[in-house]
Amino acid sequence: MNREAISVACLIEDTTIRIAAALDLPRRDARLDARVLTAHVLGTDAAWLIAHDTDLLSPQQLDAFRPLLARRLSGLPIAYLVGSREFFGRPFRVSSDVLIPRPDTERLVELALARIPPNQAYDVLDLGTGSGCIAITVALERPLARVTAVDRSPSALTVAQRNAECLDARVEFLTSDWFSALEGRRFDLIVGNPPYIAAADPHLAQGDVRFEPLCALAAGRDGLDDLRHLTAAACSHLKLGGTLLLEHGYDQAEAVRRLLQQNGIGAPQSWHDLSGILRVSGGKVSE
């Protein structure tokens, strides 16, 4: 990419080719990255890019674009480069202190919202909140819910609190290693997207996850360490009739249902994500 005048369309096409080749991505994914980077540098949106595809970029705009592209070609996730990722139709700020929100986790939120009455108070807990995308979405979609979100990382909580402020969401944030700061408190609904990847899984050295916080991804030899802890402790923090919903790995549904049953969570079920994978499991404490 030289300093000669280049149009928006040509920049996106050239960037698409380079990202696809460097990161071995499908062209569709590489083109999305190219459009996101271009829109970010130009301070605009996807609709503007389409309407102005023949516009020429200034030398200053190209100078701002080049270092971002170089970092993307090295593998840095696009969400960390532009500082945000959309979740449930809303923009969430992200940094390397938190996981990047993913569409699959929207299924967890949908299942949670289906269980929260829209016209009454309901106590909800989000475990390991990270960017706050789950807790904040629940609080915005169910304004009468009393939402608490915990994370053991102060840096992650800072990101989550900023997102809550930007989106005007009412959430109580607490520094807590899972339930450690919640003694004596009980909730109608507990949700969580804990670490669930096996420590030796080769996927941890591939793609975006290479740059995400390992403590939010890996959970012991089989990836179930945190899921074991949460299912064992949840009943002490659920009201009678309360529900626990946990996201987990693509091949862990049966194991998680077994853990739920062993720890007093009745009628465990699993639900598919957008890709048809059993991604969330949960159940209720008997009334």
N, C-alpha and C positions, 0 to 999 in steps of 0.2 A: 504494500500500500504506500504509494508515494504522495508527494505534496501537490500534485496536479489536482485541478478541480474534479470532484467526483459527486455524482448525484446520490440522493437518498437510496434509490433503488439499486444502484451499482454497489454502494457500500454494503447494503444488506446482502446482496448476492455474493460479493467477494468474502464477506465475513462468514456467511453460511458455509461456503466451500472450505474455508480454513478451519472452522470449528469442527465440522464433520470429519475432516481428515485428521486433525490433531487428537480428537477425543473419541474417534470411532463411534460417532453418534449417527442415528438416522437423520436424513436430510430434514425431515419435518421438525425434529427437536433442535437441530442446529439452526434452522431458520428462525425458530421461535426465540432462541438465544440472541441471534443477530438483531432481531427486531426489538427485543427488550433493551439490549445495550444501546442501540441507536436512539430509541425513544428516551432513554435515561439521559444520555449526553445532550440531546436536543431539548430536554425538558418538556416533552410532549407525550402524546399517546398514540395507540395503534391506528386510530382513525385518521389522525393527522399524517402519519407516514404514508398511508394509502393515497390521500388527497394531494400530497406534495412529493410524490416519488421522483419527480424530475428536478426538484430543487437541488441546488448545489450547496455543499457544505463549505463553510469558511475554513481557512487554515487553523484558526483557533479551535474550532469544533473537532477537526481531525486530530489536533494535538491532544485534546482531551480524550478522544476515543481510543487512541493507540495504546496507552498503558492499560486501560481496562480490558481491551482485547487480548493483550499479552498475558494478563493475569488469568483470563478465561482459558486461553490456549494452554496454560500450565495446569489447568484442572480446577481452579477455584470456582466454587458454585456461583451461578449467576445471581442467586438471591443475596449472597454475601457481597457481591460486587455492587449491586444497586441498593442494597440495604433494606429490601422488603420482599415480601411474597404474599400473594393473595390467598385468603382462606375464607371460605363461606361467603365469597363476594366482597370481602373487606381487605384492605391493605394492612399487613402486620409488619412492623419493623423487625429485622433480624440482625444478629451479629454472630460471630463465631462462638459466642457463649451459649447459644441455643440451637436446637435442632431446627431445620428448615421445615415449616408446615407442609404437609403433603395431602393430596386429595383423598387418599385412603382414610385419613383420620377424620374427614368430614362424616364418614359413616358412623363413627363413634358419637359424634355430636348429634347426628340425626336420631340415633337410638336414644340418646339422653333426652333430647327435646320431646320425644314421643312419650316419655314417662314423667315429664314435669307439667303439672296442671298450669295452664296459662293465667288462671284467675285466682290463684292463692299462693301464699308464701310457701317456700319449699327450700330445705337446706341441702345445698349441693357442695361437694368437695371435689376439686381437681388435684390429683396427685402428680407431682413432677411437672409443673405447669410450663416450664420453658419459656417460650415467647408469650404465653398466656392465651394462645389462640382458642383453646377449648373453653376455658373459664370465661373469657371475655365474650365469645360468641354466645354461650349459654346465657350470660347476664343480659346481653342485648336482645336476644330472642325471647327471653322470659324475664321481663323487668321486675316481677314480684319475687323472683327467686333470690335467696340469700346465698351468694356464691363465695366460697373460700377456695383459695389456690395456694398450694405449698410447693416449695422447691428448696433443696439443700444448698443451691448455688446462689449467693447474693448477687452475682453478676447477671444470672438469668432473671432473677426477680426484678432487677433494675430495668431490663428490657421489657418484661411483662408489665410493670407499672407504667412505663412510658406508653405502651400500647393502650392500656386502659385509659390513660389520660387523653390520648389523641382521639380515641373512639368514644369517649365519654361513657365508659362502662363502670358500674359500681361493683367492685370485687375486693374482698379482703385478702391481702397477700401476707403470707407468713413464711419465714425461714424455718424449714423443718425437714429433717431426714425422714421422709414418709410421714408416719403418724407421730413422731417424737414430740412435737409441740402441740398435740391435739388431745392430750389426756382428758378424759371425761366428756369429750364432745362427740355427739352422734349426729348422723346425717340421714336424710331421706334417700339420697343418691350419691354414690361415690363413683367417679370415673377416673381413668388413668391410661396413659400411654407410656408405660415404663420401658426401660431397656429390655430387649428380648433377643438379642443376637448372641450366638455362642462366641466366646472370646477368641477362638481360633478360626472363625469363619473367614474365608478368603475375601468375601465381599467387603469386609472392613477396610481393605486396602485398595478398593476400586471406587471409581466414580465420585460423586459428591461426598459420600460418607467419610472419605479420607480426611476431610477438612472439618467435619462436625465433631462436637465433644464426645470422646470415646465413652465417658462415664454415662452418657445419655443413650448409648447404643448397646454396649456389651454387658452381659449379665451371667458370668460364670461359664462353666464348661459346656452346658447345654442351653444356655440362654434363658433358663427358667428361674434363676436365683431370686430376682426381684418379684417375679410373679408368685413364687412360693411364699415369700414374705408377705406380700399384699393380701393374698387370699387367706393366709393364716391370721392376719391381724384385722381384717376388715369387719368381721362380725362385732368386734368390740367397739366399733365406731359407726355402726349402722343402727338406725331405729328398727323396731319390729316392722316387717313389711318393706324395709328398705332394699334398694337394689345396688348391686355392684356390676360395673361394666368395665372390661379391660381390653385394650388392644394388644395383639400378640403377633407372632410370626406366622408365616404362611402354612407351616406344618405343625403348629402347636395347639390347635383347637382342642383336640382330644385330650391332651395332657392338661390343659387349663381347665376344661370341664371337670376332669377328675380331681384336680386340686380344689376347685370350688365345692364339689360335693364332699370331699374329705374334711373341709373346714366349715361346714354348716351352711353353705349357700345352696338353697334348694332349687330344684328344677333348672339346672344349668343348661344354657342354650348357646349356640354360636350363630353368627350372622356373616353374610358375604359382604365383601367390599365391592368397589366399582369394577374390579377385574374378575369378580366371581370367586375370589379366594375367601375362605373363612378367616376373618380378620379380627372380629370382636367376639368375646364370650362373656357371659354374665348370668346372674340369677338373683334370687331374692331371699331375704331372711324371713323365715316363716313367722306369721303373725300369731 
